[in-house]
Amino acid sequence: MNIVIITGERAAGKTTFLRHYLRQGSFASTSVVGFYAVNSGRGYKIVHVKDSRFAQLCVRDDAAAGTLKINDFYFDEKVIMLGEQWLREGFQMDDPVFIVDEVGRFELDGRVWNNVLVDILHHGKGSLVLVVRKKFLNEVIKHYGMDNVRHQLKILEV
């Protein structure tokens, strides 16, 4: 599996770079699955990479927004399952490109996208493109065993 990690500081333009990277058509011969995250003012939405469907993933300090509280955010567990579903579509494809925006502390603690990331890496087919804040980069690489595949790992710093 080829792995690309887009990294940089907070608000450095990682997601913007990812969206540009996707628009370039770098994956024209493959099937792209997954999502990117956008700030919705009070929290974050995930946006499907193919058709721009979106769903409110989490909201800061609003218990009505979800049942899973992590730090200051309340996550909608149905939207986490939706994001996983969008990613799992790639398991049926020959050469998928899995896109996961904003992998960090929650995943390192075994939450949010952790389980589906483990499954993608065990699946081993296609490519995985992650967006990771610079402060979590080395920890994410170690946590998911990517340090053993350095020759297949490309890090793009924004």
MDTraj code that builds the backbone (N, CA, C; nanometers):
import mdtraj as md
import numpy as np

residues = "MET ASN ILE VAL ILE ILE THR GLY GLU ARG ALA ALA GLY LYS THR THR PHE LEU ARG HIS TYR LEU ARG GLN GLY SER PHE ALA SER THR SER VAL VAL GLY PHE TYR ALA VAL ASN SER GLY ARG GLY TYR LYS ILE VAL HIS VAL LYS ASP SER ARG PHE ALA GLN LEU CYS VAL ARG ASP ASP ALA ALA ALA GLY THR LEU LYS ILE ASN ASP PHE TYR PHE ASP GLU LYS VAL ILE MET LEU GLY GLU GLN TRP LEU ARG GLU GLY PHE GLN MET ASP ASP PRO VAL PHE ILE VAL ASP GLU VAL GLY ARG PHE GLU LEU ASP GLY ARG VAL TRP ASN ASN VAL LEU VAL ASP ILE LEU HIS HIS GLY LYS GLY SER LEU VAL LEU VAL VAL ARG LYS LYS PHE LEU ASN GLU VAL ILE LYS HIS TYR GLY MET ASP ASN VAL ARG HIS GLN LEU LYS ILE LEU GLU VAL".split()
xyz = np.array([
    [0.0851, -0.1183, 0.0000],
    [0.0000, 0.0000, 0.0000],
    [0.0889, 0.1236, 0.0000],
    [0.0573, 0.2165, -0.0879],
    [0.1257, 0.3448, -0.0878],
    [0.0554, 0.4376, 0.0101],
    [0.1342, 0.5117, 0.0863],
    [0.0787, 0.6019, 0.1870],
    [0.1331, 0.7414, 0.1643],
    [0.0430, 0.8381, 0.1586],
    [0.0796, 0.9786, 0.1467],
    [0.0250, 1.0495, 0.2695],
    [0.1107, 1.1242, 0.3381],
    [0.0655, 1.2026, 0.4520],
    [0.0896, 1.3498, 0.4217],
    [-0.0170, 1.4256, 0.4287],
    [-0.0082, 1.5708, 0.4143],
    [-0.0022, 1.6263, 0.5555],
    [0.1023, 1.7008, 0.5862],
    [0.1209, 1.7480, 0.7225],
    [0.1571, 1.8953, 0.7260],
    [0.1380, 1.9542, 0.8397],
    [0.1694, 2.0951, 0.8612],
    [0.1107, 2.1377, 0.9941],
    [0.1320, 2.2608, 1.0272],
    [0.0809, 2.3150, 1.1527],
    [-0.0709, 2.3364, 1.1427],
    [-0.1324, 2.3674, 1.2541],
    [-0.2751, 2.3972, 1.2571],
    [-0.3039, 2.5180, 1.1674],
    [-0.4082, 2.5083, 1.0871],
    [-0.4527, 2.6155, 0.9970],
    [-0.3484, 2.6530, 0.8925],
    [-0.2611, 2.5580, 0.8565],
    [-0.1571, 2.5853, 0.7571],
    [-0.2063, 2.5659, 0.6136],
    [-0.3252, 2.5081, 0.5969],
    [-0.3788, 2.4850, 0.4632],
    [-0.3699, 2.3400, 0.4186],
    [-0.3641, 2.2467, 0.5121],
    [-0.3521, 2.1044, 0.4782],
    [-0.4733, 2.0543, 0.3997],
    [-0.5925, 2.0875, 0.4466],
    [-0.7132, 2.0416, 0.3775],
    [-0.7266, 2.1103, 0.2423],
    [-0.6928, 2.2362, 0.2351],
    [-0.6944, 2.3075, 0.1068],
    [-0.5985, 2.2410, 0.0092],
    [-0.4788, 2.2048, 0.0567],
    [-0.3818, 2.1343, -0.0264],
    [-0.4391, 2.0006, -0.0724],
    [-0.5025, 1.9277, 0.0203],
    [-0.5634, 1.7991, -0.0135],
    [-0.6667, 1.8167, -0.1243],
    [-0.7533, 1.9143, -0.1100],
    [-0.8576, 1.9365, -0.2106],
    [-0.7966, 1.9706, -0.3460],
    [-0.6903, 2.0507, -0.3470],
    [-0.6195, 2.0822, -0.4714],
    [-0.5567, 1.9552, -0.5291],
    [-0.4965, 1.8755, -0.4438],
    [-0.4333, 1.7486, -0.4818],
    [-0.5357, 1.6569, -0.5493],
    [-0.6562, 1.6521, -0.4937],
    [-0.7620, 1.5695, -0.5511],
    [-0.8104, 1.6248, -0.6853],
    [-0.8238, 1.7576, -0.6935],
    [-0.8707, 1.8208, -0.8180],
    [-0.7719, 1.8051, -0.9318],
    [-0.6436, 1.7898, -0.8990],
    [-0.5416, 1.7730, -1.0023],
    [-0.5644, 1.6493, -1.0865],
    [-0.6424, 1.5553, -1.0337],
    [-0.6651, 1.4316, -1.1067],
    [-0.5517, 1.3335, -1.0900],
    [-0.4765, 1.3455, -0.9820],
    [-0.3642, 1.2559, -0.9566],
    [-0.4094, 1.1107, -0.9518],
    [-0.5382, 1.0869, -0.9302],
    [-0.5885, 0.9516, -0.9143],
    [-0.6888, 0.9180, -1.0240],
    [-0.6657, 0.9681, -1.1435],
    [-0.7619, 0.9522, -1.2523],
    [-0.7914, 0.8057, -1.2837],
    [-0.6924, 0.7170, -1.2711],
    [-0.7123, 0.5771, -1.3086],
    [-0.7610, 0.4923, -1.1916],
    [-0.7883, 0.5548, -1.0789],
    [-0.8285, 0.4783, -0.9619],
    [-0.9597, 0.5305, -0.9053],
    [-1.0063, 0.4632, -0.8056],
    [-1.1301, 0.5027, -0.7397],
    [-1.0985, 0.5669, -0.6059],
    [-1.1458, 0.6880, -0.5878],
    [-1.1194, 0.7638, -0.4660],
    [-1.2400, 0.7516, -0.3734],
    [-1.2138, 0.7204, -0.2462],
    [-1.3183, 0.7103, -0.1454],
    [-1.2750, 0.7870, -0.0214],
    [-1.3712, 0.8274, 0.0585],
    [-1.3393, 0.8937, 0.1837],
    [-1.3931, 1.0341, 0.1912],
    [-1.3240, 1.1165, 0.2693],
    [-1.3766, 1.2486, 0.3007],
    [-1.2651, 1.3435, 0.3425],
    [-1.3017, 1.4715, 0.3390],
    [-1.2181, 1.5739, 0.4007],
    [-1.3057, 1.6485, 0.5003],
    [-1.2420, 1.7183, 0.5926],
    [-1.3151, 1.7876, 0.6989],
    [-1.3128, 1.9377, 0.6738],
    [-1.4228, 2.0037, 0.7055],
    [-1.4278, 2.1494, 0.6966],
    [-1.4833, 2.2056, 0.8273],
    [-1.4296, 2.3183, 0.8654],
    [-1.4757, 2.3870, 0.9852],
    [-1.6132, 2.4457, 0.9555],
    [-1.7089, 2.4152, 1.0428],
    [-1.8446, 2.4654, 1.0209],
    [-1.8774, 2.5814, 1.1146],
    [-1.7752, 2.6370, 1.1765],
    [-1.7971, 2.7459, 1.2700],
    [-1.7980, 2.6981, 1.4134],
    [-1.8883, 2.6073, 1.4436],
    [-1.8979, 2.5525, 1.5800],
    [-1.8321, 2.4172, 1.5930],
    [-1.7967, 2.3562, 1.4823],
    [-1.7403, 2.2219, 1.4836],
    [-1.6885, 2.1858, 1.3461],
    [-1.7032, 2.0591, 1.3097],
    [-1.6513, 2.0125, 1.1813],
    [-1.7527, 1.9261, 1.1092],
    [-1.7547, 1.9427, 0.9772],
    [-1.8340, 1.8580, 0.8886],
    [-1.7371, 1.7695, 0.8127],
    [-1.7822, 1.6518, 0.7721],
    [-1.7055, 1.5730, 0.6772],
    [-1.7766, 1.5835, 0.5426],
    [-1.6977, 1.5910, 0.4375],
    [-1.7483, 1.6083, 0.3015],
    [-1.6984, 1.4916, 0.2164],
    [-1.7908, 1.4230, 0.1530],
    [-1.7578, 1.3103, 0.0658],
    [-1.6716, 1.3599, -0.0499],
    [-1.5623, 1.2883, -0.0802],
    [-1.4677, 1.3371, -0.1818],
    [-1.5237, 1.3333, -0.3226],
    [-1.6210, 1.2494, -0.3501],
    [-1.6716, 1.2379, -0.4868],
    [-1.7879, 1.3301, -0.5176],
    [-1.8848, 1.3372, -0.4281],
    [-2.0073, 1.4081, -0.4639],
    [-2.0429, 1.5223, -0.3693],
    [-1.9521, 1.5563, -0.2794],
    [-1.9684, 1.6713, -0.1893],
    [-2.0840, 1.6597, -0.0906],
    [-2.1417, 1.5381, -0.0737],
    [-2.2372, 1.5213, 0.0364],
    [-2.1639, 1.5548, 0.1652],
    [-2.2343, 1.6041, 0.2641],
    [-2.1663, 1.6354, 0.3890],
    [-2.2557, 1.6040, 0.5073],
    [-2.1900, 1.5920, 0.6234],
    [-2.2630, 1.5666, 0.7472],
    [-2.1860, 1.6308, 0.8616],
    [-2.2578, 1.6823, 0.9592],
    [-2.1965, 1.7459, 1.0757],
    [-2.1370, 1.6375, 1.1652],
    [-2.0070, 1.6319, 1.1734],
    [-1.9376, 1.5303, 1.2518],
    [-1.9393, 1.5612, 1.4007],
    [-1.9041, 1.6840, 1.4337],
    [-1.8949, 1.7193, 1.5756],
    [-1.9189, 1.8681, 1.5950],
    [-1.9577, 1.9014, 1.7181],
    [-1.9843, 2.0393, 1.7555],
    [-1.9192, 2.0629, 1.8910],
    [-1.8609, 2.1785, 1.9058],
    [-1.7953, 2.2146, 2.0314],
    [-1.9003, 2.2559, 2.1346],
    [-1.8912, 2.1970, 2.2532],
    [-1.9719, 2.2354, 2.3696],
    [-2.1225, 2.2377, 2.3452],
    [-2.1761, 2.1377, 2.2744],
    [-2.3198, 2.1306, 2.2525],
    [-2.3645, 1.9847, 2.2616],
    [-2.4093, 1.9447, 2.3785],
    [-2.4469, 1.8058, 2.4034],
    [-2.5580, 1.7571, 2.3117],
    [-2.6378, 1.8467, 2.2569],
    [-2.7462, 1.8072, 2.1678],
    [-2.6928, 1.7560, 2.0335],
    [-2.5661, 1.7839, 2.0041],
    [-2.5096, 1.7498, 1.8738],
    [-2.4639, 1.6053, 1.8635],
    [-2.4427, 1.5388, 1.9769],
    [-2.3958, 1.4015, 1.9697],
    [-2.3783, 1.3400, 2.1066],
    [-2.3634, 1.2085, 2.1068],
    [-2.3560, 1.1365, 2.2329],
    [-2.2139, 1.1050, 2.2771],
    [-2.1193, 1.1158, 2.1868],
    [-1.9802, 1.0837, 2.2182],
    [-1.9044, 1.2126, 2.2462],
    [-1.8657, 1.2328, 2.3720],
    [-1.7932, 1.3551, 2.4089],
    [-1.6449, 1.3236, 2.4164],
    [-1.5676, 1.3968, 2.3382],
    [-1.4224, 1.3863, 2.3414],
    [-1.3688, 1.5280, 2.3558],
    [-1.3040, 1.5523, 2.4671],
    [-1.2568, 1.6872, 2.5006],
    [-1.3748, 1.7836, 2.4956],
    [-1.3651, 1.8910, 2.4167],
    [-1.4721, 1.9899, 2.4090],
    [-1.5760, 1.9580, 2.3022],
    [-1.5574, 1.8474, 2.2291],
    [-1.6437, 1.8178, 2.1153],
    [-1.7423, 1.7056, 2.1455],
    [-1.8633, 1.7234, 2.0938],
    [-1.9641, 1.6185, 2.0962],
    [-1.9745, 1.5644, 1.9543],
    [-1.9456, 1.4350, 1.9376],
    [-1.9463, 1.3709, 1.8067],
    [-2.0775, 1.2984, 1.7856],
    [-2.1240, 1.3032, 1.6609],
    [-2.2418, 1.2282, 1.6205],
    [-2.1929, 1.0911, 1.5742],
    [-2.2213, 0.9887, 1.6520],
    [-2.1715, 0.8544, 1.6206],
    [-2.2267, 0.8016, 1.4879],
    [-2.3443, 0.8478, 1.4479],
    [-2.3994, 0.8077, 1.3178],
    [-2.3142, 0.8636, 1.2045],
    [-2.2596, 0.9827, 1.2234],
    [-2.1744, 1.0430, 1.1200],
    [-2.0377, 0.9740, 1.1168],
    [-1.9888, 0.9309, 1.2310],
    [-1.8650, 0.8509, 1.2315],
    [-1.8882, 0.7236, 1.1501],
    [-2.0015, 0.6573, 1.1713],
    [-2.0341, 0.5362, 1.0952],
    [-2.0491, 0.5666, 0.9461],
    [-2.1051, 0.6828, 0.9134],
    [-2.1188, 0.7232, 0.7740],
    [-1.9808, 0.7404, 0.7100],
    [-1.8899, 0.8088, 0.7794],
    [-1.7537, 0.8253, 0.7284],
    [-1.6850, 0.6913, 0.7077],
    [-1.7041, 0.5999, 0.8023],
    [-1.6479, 0.4652, 0.7877],
    [-1.7066, 0.3960, 0.6649],
    [-1.8368, 0.4126, 0.6453],
    [-1.9033, 0.3516, 0.5295],
    [-1.8436, 0.4061, 0.3994],
    [-1.8238, 0.5370, 0.3930],
    [-1.7646, 0.5966, 0.2729],
    [-1.6264, 0.5369, 0.2466],
    [-1.5492, 0.5143, 0.3521],
    [-1.4156, 0.4567, 0.3362],
    [-1.4220, 0.3092, 0.2977],
    [-1.5123, 0.2351, 0.3584],
    [-1.5212, 0.0909, 0.3329],
    [-1.5658, 0.0590, 0.1899],
    [-1.6220, 0.1569, 0.1197],
    [-1.6558, 0.1354, -0.0219],
    [-1.5319, 0.0956, -0.1006],
    [-1.4157, 0.1408, -0.0559],
    [-1.2907, 0.1094, -0.1246],
    [-1.2507, -0.0365, -0.1172],
    [-1.3024, -0.1105, -0.0193],
    [-1.2668, -0.2520, -0.0055],
    [-1.3183, -0.3357, -0.1220],
    [-1.4164, -0.2836, -0.1950],
    [-1.4734, -0.3552, -0.3092],
    [-1.4043, -0.3187, -0.4405],
    [-1.3036, -0.2310, -0.4357],
    [-1.2378, -0.1807, -0.5565],
    [-1.0993, -0.2421, -0.5720],
    [-1.0520, -0.2471, -0.6972],
    [-0.9214, -0.3058, -0.7249],
    [-0.8051, -0.2186, -0.6797],
    [-0.8168, -0.0889, -0.7019],
    [-0.7052, 0.0013, -0.6710],
    [-0.7584, 0.1288, -0.6048],
    [-0.8132, 0.1164, -0.4841],
    [-0.8753, 0.2326, -0.4202],
    [-0.7729, 0.3332, -0.3679],
    [-0.8187, 0.4573, -0.3559],
    [-0.7436, 0.5608, -0.2863],
    [-0.8323, 0.6050, -0.1709],
    [-0.7867, 0.5774, -0.0493],
    [-0.8608, 0.6114, 0.0715],
    [-0.8148, 0.7488, 0.1201],
    [-0.9087, 0.8400, 0.1390],
    [-0.8783, 0.9759, 0.1847],
    [-0.9350, 0.9938, 0.3256],
    [-0.8478, 1.0294, 0.4222],
    [-0.8928, 1.0547, 0.5594],
    [-0.8277, 1.1842, 0.6060],
    [-0.9111, 1.2833, 0.6283],
    [-0.8633, 1.4153, 0.6702],
    [-0.8652, 1.4265, 0.8223],
    [-0.7611, 1.4851, 0.8775],
    [-0.7475, 1.5155, 1.0205],
    [-0.7403, 1.3922, 1.1092],
    [-0.6342, 1.3157, 1.0914],
    [-0.6032, 1.2045, 1.1807],
    [-0.5134, 1.2594, 1.2900],
    [-0.5475, 1.2305, 1.4148],
    [-0.4672, 1.2872, 1.5235],
    [-0.4961, 1.2240, 1.6576],
    [-0.5081, 1.3072, 1.7588],
    [-0.5206, 1.2610, 1.8971],
    [-0.6341, 1.1621, 1.9169],
    [-0.7508, 1.1882, 1.8576],
    [-0.8645, 1.0985, 1.8786],
    [-0.8332, 0.9583, 1.8277],
    [-0.7724, 0.9486, 1.7101],
    [-0.7377, 0.8178, 1.6534],
    [-0.6262, 0.7519, 1.7349],
    [-0.5309, 0.8302, 1.7799],
    [-0.4228, 0.7757, 1.8623],
    [-0.4763, 0.7198, 1.9942],
    [-0.5897, 0.7726, 2.0392],
    [-0.6547, 0.7229, 2.1603],
    [-0.7544, 0.6108, 2.1297],
    [-0.7555, 0.5632, 2.0043],
    [-0.8426, 0.4517, 1.9665],
    [-0.9845, 0.4903, 1.9320],
    [-1.0073, 0.6162, 1.8988],
    [-1.1431, 0.6643, 1.8721],
    [-1.1607, 0.7119, 1.7283],
    [-1.2782, 0.7554, 1.6982],
    [-1.3233, 0.8131, 1.5716],
    [-1.2814, 0.7240, 1.4536],
    [-1.1757, 0.7558, 1.3779],
    [-1.1419, 0.6806, 1.2562],
    [-1.0416, 0.5683, 1.2820],
    [-1.0021, 0.5445, 1.4056],
    [-0.8982, 0.4455, 1.4346],
    [-0.9296, 0.3073, 1.3767],
    [-1.0480, 0.2536, 1.4044],
    [-1.0788, 0.1168, 1.3617],
    [-1.0774, 0.1009, 1.2103],
    [-1.1337, 0.1960, 1.1392],
    [-1.1359, 0.1844, 0.9933],
    [-0.9952, 0.2044, 0.9357],
    [-0.9122, 0.2872, 0.9984],
    [-0.7735, 0.3015, 0.9522],
    [-0.6967, 0.1707, 0.9677],
    [-0.7160, 0.1037, 1.0798],
    [-0.6517, -0.0268, 1.1002],
    [-0.6965, -0.1237, 0.9915],
    [-0.8270, -0.1254, 0.9615],
    [-0.8791, -0.2148, 0.8577],
    [-0.8227, -0.1808, 0.7207],
    [-0.8119, -0.0535, 0.6886],
    [-0.7562, -0.0115, 0.5589],
    [-0.6119, -0.0582, 0.5465],
    [-0.5339, -0.0366, 0.6505],
    [-0.3930, -0.0764, 0.6460],
    [-0.3776, -0.2280, 0.6365],
    [-0.4649, -0.3042, 0.7017],
    [-0.4608, -0.4501, 0.6893],
    [-0.5085, -0.4957, 0.5521],
    [-0.6006, -0.4203, 0.4935],
    [-0.6510, -0.4502, 0.3583],
    [-0.5342, -0.4469, 0.2601],
    [-0.4512, -0.3446, 0.2736],
    [-0.3253, -0.3391, 0.2002],
    [-0.3312, -0.3066, 0.0525],
    [-0.4481, -0.2841, -0.0045],
    [-0.4587, -0.2538, -0.1470],
    [-0.4717, -0.1046, -0.1686],
    [-0.4196, -0.0563, -0.2805],
    [-0.4377, 0.0826, -0.3200],
    [-0.3468, 0.1781, -0.2465],
    [-0.4001, 0.2969, -0.2202],
    [-0.3248, 0.4040, -0.1558],
    [-0.4068, 0.4626, -0.0422],
    [-0.3353, 0.5176, 0.0532],
    [-0.3977, 0.5845, 0.1666],
    [-0.3404, 0.7251, 0.1740],
    [-0.4282, 0.8255, 0.1737],
    [-0.3871, 0.9643, 0.1862],
    [-0.4455, 1.0167, 0.3169],
    [-0.3562, 1.0600, 0.4056],
    [-0.3970, 1.1112, 0.5359],
    [-0.3564, 1.2563, 0.5503],
    [-0.4349, 1.3311, 0.6263],
    [-0.3964, 1.4656, 0.6687],
    [-0.3717, 1.4559, 0.8182],
    [-0.2513, 1.4982, 0.8609],
    [-0.2094, 1.4844, 1.0000],
    [-0.1375, 1.6117, 1.0424],
    [-0.1768, 1.6671, 1.1560],
    [-0.1032, 1.7819, 1.2090],
    [0.0396, 1.7402, 1.2403],
    [0.1312, 1.8328, 1.2176],
    [0.2731, 1.8040, 1.2352],
    [0.3042, 1.7504, 1.3751],
    [0.2365, 1.8013, 1.4767],
    [0.2665, 1.7588, 1.6135],
    [0.2290, 1.6121, 1.6386],
    [0.1428, 1.5540, 1.5541],
    [0.1034, 1.4144, 1.5694],
    [0.1715, 1.3217, 1.4687],
    [0.2480, 1.3765, 1.3757],
    [0.3005, 1.2997, 1.2636],
    [0.3769, 1.1744, 1.3076],
    [0.4783, 1.1896, 1.3873],
    [0.5602, 1.0741, 1.4263],
    [0.4805, 0.9717, 1.5062],
    [0.3912, 1.0204, 1.5914],
    [0.3073, 0.9305, 1.6710],
    [0.2115, 0.8501, 1.5820],
    [0.1534, 0.9149, 1.4814],
    [0.0629, 0.8461, 1.3887],
    [0.1400, 0.7410, 1.3104],
    [0.2572, 0.7764, 1.2613],
    [0.3396, 0.6813, 1.1856],
    [0.3697, 0.5585, 1.2714],
    [0.4072, 0.5801, 1.3952],
    [0.4401, 0.4689, 1.4847],
    [0.3151, 0.3890, 1.5224],
    [0.2083, 0.4585, 1.5587],
    [0.0844, 0.3934, 1.6029],
    [0.0304, 0.2960, 1.4984],
    [0.0356, 0.3341, 1.3714],
    [-0.0199, 0.2515, 1.2647],
    [0.0850, 0.1656, 1.1951],
    [0.2062, 0.1606, 1.2502],
    [0.3107, 0.0741, 1.1946],
    [0.3626, 0.1184, 1.0596],
    [0.3481, 0.2464, 1.0298],
    [0.3940, 0.2965, 0.9008],
    [0.5456, 0.3137, 0.8968],
    [0.6099, 0.3111, 1.0134],
    [0.7552, 0.3240, 1.0159],
    [0.8212, 0.2031, 0.9497],
    [0.7465, 0.0936, 0.9354],
    [0.7987, -0.0253, 0.8688],
    [0.7834, -0.0199, 0.7174],
    [0.7128, 0.0799, 0.6674],
    [0.6900, 0.0912, 0.5222],
    [0.7392, 0.2262, 0.4703],
    [0.8474, 0.2763, 0.5276],
    [0.8986, 0.4085, 0.4900],
    [0.9172, 0.4238, 0.3397],
    [0.9599, 0.3173, 0.2700],
    [0.9820, 0.3263, 0.1253],
    [0.8517, 0.3494, 0.0494],
    [0.7380, 0.3209, 0.1121],
    [0.6090, 0.3432, 0.0486],
    [0.5380, 0.4653, 0.1063],
    [0.6072, 0.5371, 0.1935],
    [0.5485, 0.6485, 0.2652],
    [0.6035, 0.7800, 0.2100],
    [0.5135, 0.8667, 0.1679],
    [0.5535, 0.9978, 0.1175],
    [0.4905, 1.1029, 0.2069],
    [0.5719, 1.1953, 0.2575],
    [0.5224, 1.2989, 0.3457],
    [0.5308, 1.4328, 0.2727],
    [0.4177, 1.4991, 0.2605],
    [0.4108, 1.6307, 0.1969],
    [0.3835, 1.7339, 0.3043],
    [0.4753, 1.8263, 0.3246],
    [0.4556, 1.9285, 0.4279],
    [0.4023, 2.0556, 0.3666],
    [0.2966, 2.1065, 0.4275],
    [0.2324, 2.2290, 0.3818],
    [0.2806, 2.3437, 0.4683],
])
top = md.Topology()
chain = top.add_chain()
for i, resn in enumerate(residues, 1):
    res = top.add_residue(resn, chain, resSeq=i)
    for name in ("N", "CA", "C"):
        top.add_atom(name, md.element.get_by_symbol(name[0]), res)
traj = md.Trajectory(xyz[None], top)
